[in-house]
Amino acid sequence: MSDARDNLDQRIALTRRNIADLTEQAAAAAGAAVEESLASRLDQLQELLNDLLQRREALERKGPA
């Protein structure tokens, strides 16, 4: 189970970095179309992060195998 937890932790960290990078891009972006595209991608990444966090929480509740 440690491998599954480690994998989830890595994916969570990567998703958080992607959100931070995209937030920086959005702050520097000009133009409604670009901003809308970045906002859409941020929403997708946030949904992914929420899903990964829920999976990790479920794994923790399950306990050691």
Secondary structure, DSSP 4 states (H G I P E B T S, - for coil): -HHHHHHHHHHHHHHHHHHHHHHHHHHH--SHHHHHHHHHHHHHHHHHHHHHHHHHHHHHHH---
